[in-house]
Amino acid sequence: MPKISLDMPNELLSDLKLHVGDDKKFISVADAVRSACRKLLDQLDMIDTRHGRTGGE
């Protein structure tokens, strides 16, 4: 799996970490970021479909 690096405001990272750990929604910050990206891409696909845009254009 490729690795990426990104800059993130500390307050955003702190808020994200509230949802990471034992008995929380995500097992790691990386897991939370991957999940957020997947959800965003799904939303963008739905928007593209509503506007008559399809993949590959």
Buried (B, 14 or more C-beta within 10 A) or exposed (E): EEEEEEEEEEEEEEEBBEEBEEEEEBEEBEEBBEEEEEEEEEEEEEEEEEEEEEEEE
